[in-house]
Amino acid sequence: MSRPRAIVAVMAASVSLWAACSQQAGSGPARADGEWRPGRPVTLVVPSNPGGAHDANARVLESVMEKYTGQPIAILNQPAGAGVVAYSQVMRARPDGQTLGQISVSVVSDQFHMAGATYNKDSYAYIGQISADQNLLVVNARGPYGGMTARQFLEYARARPGTVAFGVSGNWTNHDYTRFQIEEASGAKFLRVPIKGGADIVLGMLSGDVQAAALYPTEVKGQIDAGALKALAHNGDRPLKDWPDVPSFTSLGLAVDMAIWRVLVAPRETPPHILAGWRSILRQTMNDPALQDACERASITCTYRDAADTEAMVAASEEAYRSVSRKAGLTSGGT
């Protein structure tokens, strides 16, 4: 073989080796049983600030999931645009299994009222449900409403429309939908006060800037246990483990029951073998007793559904949020 041909052959072999290595790095290594696993650190995009319920859920999940990924999971908090930036980033991410998103009900509700929300329930590939939380109606325990029951508080707010400041997170997140349902069911009318996130709403309640809110258990547990906040009611369908004496709105005859969930997703075009790998990882993680213990300590209702059941649940939620959005005047009847 002449020298030029030898050089060409060596270069071709090098290119083939580089391509093979690149393909392996992009697709991730397979285990002995053939299941895909990530080949490098994973990014989990979370649409909230650190310290809120979304963030707490992601950190609980990540702490156990790394056992099954064999790779570290870096949480990327993207609260900008009330979640629009996070959801858009996941939708447009490279579909190689290295970027996942933790999404919530905003993925189906944002389309009805958020400028720039180009995503919907069909924009992602579903891995599975990770939690199903409640919203608690809470007040400052040391304030003027701390001695009231839920019925007494709602009657007070109904008789004095627009005087009780109600903290909500950003622009029509689940806090707002729960507030709207409370108003519709009880006849109360609150003064709506948008605040950056759940952690900041709690601070606003403690300072007296707002008097009430509908927040996740993990956002208020510490303050309720310390006697600073009081839970009056919740929108779940069963008694709360931490506060079994707090009534549900349903038990009070009030239709306040919007589903609140968190789901793990990948970019829509993620290959089937990568999705199968992540679904196996999530199933093992959710069945690990260590995760259940961590969820209980954080007051998160960790709830697992597989990909197919999760997709069906999200579709049903979209219709429910569409209906409430119309009632709230956020969207036209044809949207």
Legacy VTK file of the C-alpha trace (Angstrom):
# vtk DataFile Version 3.0
C-alpha trace
ASCII
DATASET POLYDATA
POINTS 335 float
0.000 0.000 0.000
1.341 3.424 -0.968
1.931 6.029 1.731
-1.034 8.272 0.691
-3.386 5.291 0.684
-2.125 4.222 4.099
-2.754 7.704 5.500
-6.288 7.693 4.054
-6.969 4.260 5.572
-5.756 5.375 8.999
-7.876 8.525 8.817
-10.963 6.545 7.773
-10.461 4.135 10.659
-10.073 7.068 13.061
-13.275 8.673 11.799
-15.147 5.370 12.174
-13.853 4.949 15.719
-14.798 8.545 16.603
-18.297 8.036 15.163
-18.757 4.829 17.106
-17.626 6.498 20.327
-19.875 9.489 19.682
-22.839 7.235 19.041
-22.151 5.296 22.228
-21.829 8.513 24.262
-25.063 9.861 22.865
-27.102 6.730 23.370
-25.682 5.675 26.721
-24.342 2.262 27.694
-26.520 -0.818 27.847
-26.497 -3.092 30.873
-25.976 -6.831 30.682
-29.765 -7.232 30.395
-29.813 -4.852 27.427
-31.507 -1.908 29.164
-30.263 1.572 28.298
-28.614 3.709 30.978
-27.270 7.297 30.732
-23.613 7.497 29.840
-22.868 10.803 31.562
-24.419 13.165 34.167
-28.110 13.912 33.657
-29.851 17.313 33.828
-33.294 17.465 35.451
-35.025 20.756 34.586
-37.408 22.003 37.299
-39.784 24.953 36.672
-39.410 26.610 40.081
-37.069 28.355 42.473
-35.047 26.364 45.009
-36.961 25.786 48.223
-40.444 25.250 46.821
-42.455 22.049 46.547
-41.384 21.349 42.956
-37.744 21.681 43.940
-38.171 19.545 47.063
-39.817 16.804 45.012
-36.977 16.815 42.494
-34.315 16.592 45.190
-36.069 13.714 46.934
-36.358 11.879 43.614
-32.769 12.575 42.595
-31.365 11.368 45.917
-32.667 7.843 45.274
-32.722 7.707 41.469
-28.933 8.059 41.170
-28.700 4.548 42.596
-30.316 3.263 39.403
-28.873 5.646 36.814
-25.241 5.079 37.758
-24.753 8.772 36.971
-25.247 11.984 38.988
-28.403 14.016 38.355
-28.004 17.798 38.340
-31.151 19.792 39.128
-31.507 22.919 36.995
-33.996 25.371 38.508
-35.643 27.448 35.758
-38.405 29.582 37.314
-38.351 32.296 34.634
-41.628 32.994 32.895
-43.595 31.047 35.517
-42.259 27.795 34.060
-42.428 28.712 30.373
-38.620 28.725 30.067
-38.264 25.320 31.749
-40.995 23.609 29.743
-39.676 25.092 26.492
-36.118 24.053 27.304
-37.124 20.427 27.849
-39.290 20.403 24.720
-36.344 21.580 22.606
-33.587 19.583 24.310
-31.544 17.022 22.416
-33.472 13.717 22.644
-30.535 11.670 23.893
-31.786 10.813 27.383
-29.490 13.287 29.107
-32.084 16.003 29.740
-35.380 15.339 31.513
-38.120 17.613 32.798
-40.232 17.527 35.927
-43.530 19.006 34.802
-46.775 19.770 36.560
-50.297 20.935 35.759
-48.976 24.127 34.166
-48.060 22.085 31.109
-51.766 21.726 30.314
-53.031 25.018 31.765
-50.446 27.506 30.447
-51.724 27.241 26.873
-54.971 28.891 27.981
-53.464 32.097 29.319
-49.644 32.336 29.043
-47.995 34.248 26.223
-45.076 32.248 24.873
-46.427 28.881 25.975
-45.987 26.865 22.784
-46.098 23.504 24.548
-48.984 21.264 25.586
-49.569 17.682 26.701
-48.390 16.351 23.328
-44.991 18.086 23.448
-43.207 15.419 25.511
-42.573 11.708 25.877
-43.882 10.487 29.227
-41.763 8.499 31.656
-44.210 8.359 34.575
-45.964 10.157 37.421
-43.912 10.850 40.539
-46.324 12.604 42.908
-49.899 13.771 43.527
-50.046 16.582 46.035
-52.835 18.507 47.695
-53.249 22.217 48.192
-53.934 23.346 51.755
-55.876 26.498 52.540
-53.646 28.088 55.188
-53.758 31.256 57.295
-51.446 32.886 59.805
-52.163 31.031 63.055
-51.350 34.136 65.103
-53.366 36.497 62.952
-57.058 37.455 63.012
-58.139 34.225 61.274
-56.082 31.785 63.323
-59.010 30.909 65.561
-61.452 30.296 62.716
-62.616 27.085 61.082
-62.665 26.804 57.299
-66.393 27.585 57.185
-65.998 30.633 59.432
-63.072 31.965 57.421
-64.848 31.547 54.082
-67.991 33.179 55.440
-65.890 36.096 56.667
-64.269 36.456 53.221
-67.653 36.158 51.494
-69.102 38.955 53.618
-66.090 41.213 52.953
-65.177 40.750 49.260
-61.694 41.843 48.244
-60.393 42.455 51.771
-58.551 39.209 52.513
-55.223 39.162 50.647
-54.634 35.741 49.062
-51.087 34.952 47.905
-50.644 33.119 44.597
-47.526 32.061 42.731
-46.970 33.987 39.509
-49.559 33.984 36.763
-52.272 31.334 37.145
-50.377 28.360 38.486
-52.188 25.669 40.505
-52.399 28.113 43.458
-54.634 30.334 41.358
-56.805 27.512 40.104
-57.391 26.336 43.678
-58.156 29.921 44.772
-60.637 30.288 41.931
-62.360 27.014 42.812
-62.605 28.102 46.463
-64.216 31.366 45.388
-66.622 29.648 42.992
-67.660 27.034 45.549
-67.950 29.287 48.612
-68.903 32.693 47.210
-65.855 34.271 48.849
-63.880 36.890 46.908
-60.226 37.394 47.807
-57.732 40.100 46.968
-55.397 38.218 44.596
-51.704 38.961 45.318
-49.154 37.423 42.891
-45.864 36.472 44.578
-42.761 34.824 43.131
-43.238 31.309 44.528
-44.460 29.140 47.377
-41.531 29.873 49.689
-42.046 33.619 49.230
-45.788 33.302 49.822
-45.038 31.696 53.187
-42.768 34.624 54.054
-45.524 37.017 53.019
-47.991 35.273 55.315
-45.605 35.375 58.252
-44.959 39.093 57.675
-48.657 39.882 57.303
-48.433 41.012 53.670
-50.974 38.328 52.733
-53.453 36.583 54.994
-54.204 33.324 53.180
-52.904 30.987 50.490
-53.355 27.522 48.987
-49.991 25.777 49.238
-48.421 22.327 49.066
-47.881 20.423 52.346
-44.109 20.431 51.886
-44.150 24.249 51.605
-45.952 24.762 54.923
-45.217 21.733 57.097
-42.452 23.379 59.104
-44.508 26.476 59.832
-47.650 24.496 60.680
-45.708 22.239 63.026
-44.175 25.324 64.649
-47.603 26.873 65.196
-47.013 29.819 62.867
-49.477 28.758 60.159
-52.793 26.933 60.407
-54.315 24.601 57.806
-58.067 25.057 57.445
-58.916 22.640 54.600
-57.375 20.721 51.695
-58.415 19.664 48.195
-57.369 16.015 48.443
-59.615 12.972 48.278
-58.431 11.311 51.496
-57.308 12.391 54.995
-53.846 13.905 55.243
-51.324 11.758 57.067
-49.659 14.704 58.804
-52.907 16.495 59.708
-55.771 13.967 59.748
-58.110 16.409 61.494
-57.928 18.988 58.684
-61.112 18.550 56.605
-61.219 18.221 52.848
-63.225 20.760 50.898
-65.325 17.873 49.596
-66.273 16.902 53.147
-67.441 20.498 53.645
-69.662 20.251 50.586
-67.388 22.430 48.442
-66.256 21.376 44.946
-62.557 22.227 45.262
-60.804 19.233 43.757
-58.460 20.162 40.878
-55.922 17.403 40.279
-52.347 18.403 41.120
-49.563 16.139 39.919
-45.909 16.033 38.925
-44.611 13.969 36.048
-41.211 13.035 34.608
-40.848 13.601 30.853
-38.263 13.553 28.065
-38.185 15.406 24.722
-40.852 14.085 22.372
-38.434 12.549 19.840
-36.473 10.515 22.395
-35.831 7.022 20.944
-37.905 4.116 22.321
-34.950 2.234 23.822
-33.921 5.306 25.836
-37.483 5.844 27.045
-37.666 2.186 28.057
-34.478 2.620 30.065
-35.785 5.700 31.890
-39.130 4.060 32.574
-37.344 1.125 34.169
-35.197 3.496 36.247
-38.253 5.414 37.450
-40.203 2.264 38.299
-37.323 0.959 40.425
-36.868 4.352 42.066
-40.539 4.753 42.948
-40.679 1.231 44.414
-37.597 1.796 46.574
-38.475 2.042 50.297
-35.809 4.741 50.633
-37.839 6.998 48.335
-41.057 6.409 50.249
-39.286 7.281 53.503
-37.808 10.447 51.984
-41.202 11.494 50.587
-42.859 10.994 53.954
-40.249 13.128 55.699
-40.762 15.888 53.130
-44.591 15.645 53.258
-44.732 14.783 49.551
-47.358 12.307 48.358
-45.157 10.215 46.072
-47.463 8.431 43.623
-46.362 6.260 40.719
-48.114 5.675 37.402
-46.493 4.150 34.354
-46.119 6.095 31.121
-49.415 5.041 29.530
-51.512 5.742 32.637
-49.699 9.036 33.159
-50.434 10.203 29.624
-54.131 9.367 30.082
-54.222 11.240 33.406
-52.629 14.325 31.867
-55.145 14.289 29.011
-58.042 14.175 31.490
-56.497 17.022 33.479
-56.229 19.152 30.364
-59.990 19.027 29.888
-60.610 19.896 33.555
-58.265 22.892 33.410
-59.754 23.989 30.098
-63.194 24.072 31.732
-62.035 26.113 34.729
-60.035 28.456 32.478
-63.200 29.240 30.541
-65.126 29.935 33.753
-62.332 32.229 34.916
-62.414 34.136 31.629
-58.870 33.142 30.704
-59.806 31.610 27.367
-62.605 31.749 24.858
-65.216 29.015 24.635
-63.636 27.646 21.485
-60.115 27.231 22.840
LINES 1 336
335 0 1 2 3 4 5 6 7 8 9 10 11 12 13 14 15 16 17 18 19 20 21 22 23 24 25 26 27 28 29 30 31 32 33 34 35 36 37 38 39 40 41 42 43 44 45 46 47 48 49 50 51 52 53 54 55 56 57 58 59 60 61 62 63 64 65 66 67 68 69 70 71 72 73 74 75 76 77 78 79 80 81 82 83 84 85 86 87 88 89 90 91 92 93 94 95 96 97 98 99 100 101 102 103 104 105 106 107 108 109 110 111 112 113 114 115 116 117 118 119 120 121 122 123 124 125 126 127 128 129 130 131 132 133 134 135 136 137 138 139 140 141 142 143 144 145 146 147 148 149 150 151 152 153 154 155 156 157 158 159 160 161 162 163 164 165 166 167 168 169 170 171 172 173 174 175 176 177 178 179 180 181 182 183 184 185 186 187 188 189 190 191 192 193 194 195 196 197 198 199 200 201 202 203 204 205 206 207 208 209 210 211 212 213 214 215 216 217 218 219 220 221 222 223 224 225 226 227 228 229 230 231 232 233 234 235 236 237 238 239 240 241 242 243 244 245 246 247 248 249 250 251 252 253 254 255 256 257 258 259 260 261 262 263 264 265 266 267 268 269 270 271 272 273 274 275 276 277 278 279 280 281 282 283 284 285 286 287 288 289 290 291 292 293 294 295 296 297 298 299 300 301 302 303 304 305 306 307 308 309 310 311 312 313 314 315 316 317 318 319 320 321 322 323 324 325 326 327 328 329 330 331 332 333 334
